[in-house]
Each structure stands twice: as C-alpha cells, then as structure tokens.
Amino acid sequence: MSTSSKGDQLEKQTFQVLQRELSAGRFAPFDPRFAKLRMKPKYWSPDREGTITFDLSLEAFRAGDSDRPLLTIIFECKNLSRLVSIDDIEEFKAKLDQVECSGSKKGVMVSINGFQPTVLKYARKQGVGLARVDSTGLKWDLSRLPTGDLDAFVVETQSRISDAIVGSDHFLRISAWHFSFDECLTTSWNAFLSAICGFADAGRATKSSSIPFVSRDEIADAAAGFRRVAASGDERLSVEQIAQALHTRFGFELVLDSVAPDSEAAIGVLGGIWFRERRIVAYSTGRLVRQRFTVAHEVGHLLLDHQRFFDSELCQQDDLEPDLLPNLEGLRRLEVQANMFATELLMPRSLVLREFGRLVEKYGLRDRGHGWLYVDGQAENQAQYRRTIAHLKSFFGVSRQAMFLRLLELKLVSGPGPH
C-alpha cells in the first residue's frame, strides 16, 4: 500500500471515530448541534495568498452562527513507517501558524507508529496535541461507554501512556488511542479534547459509578436461566449445548478455533465477543478447559447485558485470574462479573454439592471439625484432596485451580491449600 493510501486510511479511521463520538454526544466540550467535522478542509493563508489543505478539522460554533467557528482543531494524520520527528511537527506547526481562523485554533498530529521521544516535550512547548492509535486491535470497543470511565480505569498509568505515544508497542489494553496535550496524558478522546479546550481538570482520573455492582445471587440466577435453556436437566453443560442455546435463543454464533491470529496471540487473547456481529470466539491455546471457561466468560458478558458498555471485548489471560476482586471499579468490574457467571454456569452450586456428596460416600470422607477436605502438608490429606479434585475437575471440565476455588467458595475445603 502506498504512503498516500495508508495516510488516507488513517484519516478515514480518525474521522469515523470522531464522528461516532461527536454524534453520540460524548465530547463534553462540543455540542453536536453546533459542531462540524470536515475532511480535507481548506483554510486561507495570507502568506501564500491561497489556501492550505489539511487532513481533518473539528469546528465548534456559537448557536445561530455557523459561519465563524469559535474553535478549530486541525488534524494531520501520519501513517509512516518511521516515528514522527520534530521536523514533521515543525512543518505542521508552520502551516497552522499561516492559516486564518475566526476563533482559536489548535493542532493535533495523529500517528500509527508513534513519535520520537524528543517530540513529546517539543509538542508541549508548541501547543500541539499528539495522538497515537494502535492498529492491531482493542481490548474493548468502547463506543457505548462514557469516555470518563476510561480515565477512572487508567489511574497511575501516565508513564505507560507516554511510553506508548513515543513508539513503544506496549499499549494500554483498554484503548487503541493514546493522547498528549500540555500536561494531559490520557486514553480518552473526551479528556484530550477537554484539555485542548482549556478545561482545568481534563485528563484527571475520577471515580465512576456508571458500571453498576451486580450481586452474586443475581449472577447465579442469570447463569441458572441460561442452563435451563441449554440443558435438559441438572447435568454438566457441554460446549455444544452452549453453542446451540446461543444460536437458537440469542442468534449468536460460537466459533471455536485452535489458534488465535498473530496480532491477538501476541497480547494473549483467549477469545472475545462481538455484539454487533453476534459472534463469540474462543481459542483453545492447547488447553480445552481454558477454552471452555473462556466461552462461559463471554456468555456472561452477553447474559449480564454488558453490551450497554461496549460493542466488543477481547478476553485475555489475566481477565480469568482468580485474584480479581468483586469491588473493582471501572471496566474491570465487568470482567469480574463475567468470571462469576462462568463459575456459576460451569460449576453450579447444586451440582457441585451433589457430586461432592457422592465422593464423600465413595471415599469415606469425614468432617473432623475442619471441613470435609482439609488440605495441608500431611500425605493422607493431600491424597484425599488430589483424588477428589481429580474427579470433580474432570466431571465439570474445568482446571484444577478453578475447581479448588469453587470448593473454597462453598466451604467444602479448608486449610493452607494444596502443595
């Protein structure tokens, strides 16, 4: 693809994101009724006695006066094979300084590959905003989520945002966009544009309550409801049953692949959900129990109506970690909820208690005051634990760790833990 074609593609991508967010009213500084997005806008240069064409612009007007913008933000998009240099910023700034606008004007340079480290400080001095977009994909497609929630989720990640802007490949997983303007470092379009408009609190992380708390009982009820649709009775739920229920009741396709695409494998993606396409994907990564839990996790996003907050989500390894706390704020709360749903779906309380009861009789387990299974360093207790957990994890089709944590939740196991 030619440099010109790649540049056009980046312009279109940036325009589409701006248009979507503006139309949805998610840019606090801009009322969509009095704002205009333009592609290839032309602005008059007295020095040239002619116009200069830029890639994009966003203009804000006073109500009733659509001819004279109060503020014009001009965007230059660079899809280069190298990092954007100070020379590139100087050239862009020189063009900005030449053109006339009726009100204030600001400039933003957008890049795919990032900026040289010296550019960050220079751009701040020149009053130029920097935006870097990750072309490989998103953890969450957040078109439904109020952009303020992003800042709540990236508390104390300023250095990581800065690293991503200056060419590191370590993007924050919550967003494909990373911004810098003056002292504002953010992943939020709203905070970035607010900083450009001079809002004093732009880019500061704030607590958000827009991701609601959902109780464990509510999540268990949702999982039980899906089980009633997918299975004929109180039995282990197969992936095939889940796929059939997704298709017949919700119109969703379940795709089971053995290998993730390179761009997703590189960041540890296990699967994902795409609400608009009505598709769930799960990769086995060599472990079928993990693929099974990933499927249940994504079904949780569907049944818990998380499409209110995002249009798509990529599930990564640390989303399934057991140390995620139920009171986490922001988007991580959604991952905790999906994990709880997966646990309730694959290992429902009634079925775990039934199977565990059978093993109590089969293996002659006795409660000596510490619970049915007491796991410490003693050989006999270790043998009882290994025998019991091996049967249960095989029956439910989950990992040893997931099964142990479920028994712990239900107070069927106690002690220091397995060795």
PECORMO-V345051 format. One record per backbone hydrogen bond with DSSP energy under -1.0 kcal/mol. NH is the residue of the N-H (numbers start at 1). CO is the residue of the C=O. E is the energy in kcal/mol with one decimal. If there is no record, write none. Layout:
nh | co | e
NH | CO | E
NH | CO | E
This chain:
nh | co | e
6 | 2 | -2.5
7 | 3 | -2.2
8 | 4 | -2.3
9 | 5 | -2.1
10 | 6 | -2.0
11 | 7 | -2.2
12 | 8 | -2.4
13 | 9 | -2.2
14 | 10 | -2.6
15 | 11 | -2.7
16 | 12 | -2.6
17 | 13 | -1.9
18 | 14 | -2.4
19 | 15 | -2.8
20 | 16 | -2.4
21 | 17 | -2.5
22 | 18 | -2.7
23 | 19 | -2.5
24 | 20 | -1.6
25 | 22 | -1.5
26 | 21 | -2.5
30 | 27 | -1.8
34 | 31 | -2.3
36 | 59 | -2.5
38 | 57 | -2.5
40 | 55 | -3.0
43 | 52 | -2.1
45 | 50 | -3.2
49 | 45 | -1.8
50 | 45 | -1.5
52 | 43 | -2.6
54 | 41 | -2.4
56 | 75 | -1.7
57 | 38 | -1.9
58 | 73 | -2.4
59 | 36 | -2.8
60 | 71 | -2.5
61 | 34 | -3.1
65 | 62 | -2.4
70 | 60 | -2.9
71 | 60 | -1.4
72 | 104 | -2.2
73 | 58 | -2.7
74 | 106 | -3.0
75 | 56 | -2.7
76 | 108 | -2.5
78 | 110 | -3.6
84 | 114 | -2.7
89 | 85 | -1.6
90 | 86 | -3.0
91 | 87 | -2.3
92 | 88 | -2.1
93 | 89 | -3.1
94 | 90 | -2.3
95 | 91 | -1.6
96 | 92 | -2.3
97 | 93 | -2.5
98 | 94 | -1.0
99 | 95 | -1.4
100 | 44 | -2.4
104 | 70 | -2.2
106 | 72 | -2.5
108 | 74 | -2.7
109 | 129 | -2.8
110 | 76 | -3.2
111 | 131 | -2.6
112 | 78 | -1.4
115 | 165 | -2.1
116 | 84 | -2.8
119 | 116 | -2.1
122 | 118 | -1.7
123 | 119 | -3.4
124 | 120 | -1.5
125 | 121 | -1.8
126 | 122 | -1.9
128 | 123 | -2.6
129 | 107 | -2.9
130 | 180 | -2.9
131 | 109 | -2.5
132 | 178 | -2.8
133 | 111 | -2.1
134 | 176 | -2.8
139 | 173 | -1.3
141 | 312 | -2.5
145 | 142 | -1.3
149 | 146 | -2.1
150 | 147 | -1.2
152 | 148 | -1.2
153 | 149 | -1.1
157 | 154 | -1.4
161 | 157 | -2.2
162 | 158 | -2.5
163 | 159 | -2.4
164 | 160 | -2.1
165 | 161 | -2.2
166 | 162 | -1.8
167 | 164 | -1.2
168 | 163 | -2.3
171 | 169 | -1.7
175 | 172 | -1.3
178 | 132 | -2.1
179 | 186 | -3.0
180 | 130 | -2.3
181 | 184 | -2.1
184 | 181 | -2.8
186 | 179 | -1.5
192 | 188 | -2.3
193 | 189 | -2.8
194 | 190 | -2.2
195 | 191 | -2.2
196 | 192 | -2.0
197 | 193 | -1.9
198 | 195 | -1.2
199 | 194 | -2.9
202 | 199 | -1.3
204 | 201 | -1.7
219 | 215 | -2.0
220 | 216 | -2.7
221 | 217 | -2.3
222 | 218 | -2.0
223 | 219 | -2.2
224 | 220 | -2.6
225 | 221 | -2.2
226 | 222 | -1.7
227 | 223 | -2.3
228 | 224 | -2.0
229 | 225 | -1.2
230 | 226 | -2.4
231 | 227 | -3.2
235 | 233 | -1.5
242 | 238 | -2.0
243 | 239 | -2.7
244 | 240 | -2.2
245 | 241 | -2.3
246 | 242 | -2.5
247 | 243 | -2.0
248 | 244 | -2.8
249 | 245 | -2.2
252 | 246 | -2.7
253 | 278 | -2.3
255 | 280 | -3.1
257 | 282 | -2.1
265 | 261 | -3.3
266 | 262 | -2.1
267 | 264 | -1.0
268 | 265 | -1.6
269 | 264 | -2.3
270 | 315 | -4.0
271 | 315 | -1.1
272 | 281 | -2.5
273 | 313 | -2.0
274 | 279 | -2.8
275 | 311 | -2.4
279 | 274 | -2.1
280 | 253 | -2.9
281 | 272 | -2.6
282 | 255 | -2.3
283 | 270 | -3.1
284 | 257 | -1.6
285 | 258 | -1.0
287 | 284 | -2.9
291 | 287 | -1.8
292 | 288 | -2.4
293 | 289 | -2.0
294 | 290 | -2.5
295 | 291 | -2.3
296 | 292 | -2.0
297 | 293 | -2.5
298 | 294 | -2.4
299 | 295 | -2.3
300 | 296 | -1.7
301 | 297 | -1.4
302 | 298 | -1.5
303 | 299 | -3.1
304 | 300 | -2.3
305 | 302 | -1.5
306 | 301 | -2.6
308 | 305 | -1.4
309 | 306 | -2.1
310 | 306 | -1.4
311 | 141 | -2.7
313 | 273 | -2.1
314 | 139 | -3.1
315 | 271 | -2.5
317 | 268 | -1.1
319 | 316 | -2.0
320 | 317 | -1.7
324 | 321 | -1.1
328 | 325 | -1.6
333 | 330 | -1.3
334 | 331 | -1.1
336 | 332 | -2.2
337 | 333 | -2.2
338 | 334 | -2.2
339 | 335 | -2.1
340 | 336 | -2.4
341 | 337 | -2.3
342 | 338 | -2.3
343 | 339 | -2.3
344 | 340 | -2.4
345 | 341 | -2.5
346 | 342 | -2.6
347 | 343 | -2.5
352 | 348 | -2.5
353 | 349 | -2.6
354 | 350 | -1.8
355 | 351 | -2.5
356 | 352 | -2.8
357 | 353 | -2.2
358 | 354 | -1.7
359 | 355 | -1.7
360 | 356 | -2.1
361 | 357 | -1.6
362 | 358 | -2.5
363 | 359 | -3.0
365 | 360 | -1.4
373 | 412 | -1.0
375 | 414 | -3.1
382 | 378 | -2.5
383 | 379 | -2.4
384 | 380 | -2.3
385 | 381 | -2.3
386 | 382 | -2.8
387 | 383 | -2.4
388 | 384 | -2.3
389 | 385 | -3.2
390 | 386 | -2.0
391 | 387 | -1.5
392 | 388 | -2.3
393 | 389 | -2.8
394 | 390 | -1.4
395 | 391 | -2.4
396 | 392 | -2.7
397 | 393 | -1.1
398 | 393 | -1.6
403 | 399 | -2.2
404 | 400 | -2.5
405 | 401 | -2.4
406 | 402 | -1.8
407 | 403 | -2.3
408 | 404 | -2.2
409 | 405 | -2.3
410 | 406 | -2.0
411 | 408 | -1.3
412 | 407 | -2.9
414 | 373 | -2.2
417 | 375 | -2.0
